[in-house]
Amino acid sequence: MVDDHTTFAELLTGALSHEPDLHSVGVADDVESSVRLCAALRPDVVVMDYHLSGGDGMTASARILAEAPATRIVMLTGDPSQHLMETAAGTGICAFLPKDGSLATLLQPIRSARLGTMIVHPSLLTAAHTCRRADRTGNAPALTQREMEVLRLMAQGHSVGQNAKLLSITPNTCRGYVKAILAKLGAHSQLEAVATASRLGLLGDGR
């Protein structure tokens, strides 16, 4: 857990310790200590606040992932700008969540992080979409109706298997749609695709 608010970090660590399948191994409160602690402890998942002393969570995440690429990082923020989401996608962060969300909102991404699921919480997509609505370029690529259905489910944080069941298609077929979406949006990951789609106005209020 990386957060410079001691009370929040202690409360969250305590809550996680009551989960039978999770174990907190350490707490850091700034960029430098987070990098050192991750190098020493090699955690599976890091819950990282964006606002930190000595820099920010993006800087810390980039340094941690440069040393240990298999580390899964869940970013928390109360400032869901479009630029921040796009930077998170490029950094390799596996989930981007609101800091004021419920514990249940955080537990699912932590548990699924090792499976490679890319998650952006819908509330952050909506907020970022609202901030950028006036800046839409109108140059969004054309996606088929099915690709849009898959894209919207991706934005809700579902796995490929879950999306396939919801759409009554096979996982292989769903992966094909995901590959097509990534290609059309010029994205390298599902998280980056969702961030790009939000910026282009493909997600949001539907207008």
Sequence and secondary structure as in RCSB ss.txt:
>XXXX:A:sequence
MVDDHTTFAELLTGALSHEPDLHSVGVADDVESSVRLCAALRPDVVVMDYHLSGGDGMTASARILAEAPATRIVM
LTGDPSQHLMETAAGTGICAFLPKDGSLATLLQPIRSARLGTMIVHPSLLTAAHTCRRADRTGNAPALTQREMEV
LRLMAQGHSVGQNAKLLSITPNTCRGYVKAILAKLGAHSQLEAVATASRLGLLGDGR
>XXXX:A:secstr
 B S HHHHHHHHHHHHTSTT      B BHHHHHHHHHHH  SEEEEESEEBTEEHHHHHHHHHHH TT EEEE
EES   HHHHHHHHHHT SEEEETTS HHHHHHHHHHGGGT  EE HHHHHHHHHHHGGG  S      HHHHHH
HHHHHTT  HHHHHHHHT  HHHHHHHHHHHHHHHT SSHHHHHHHHHHTTSSSS  
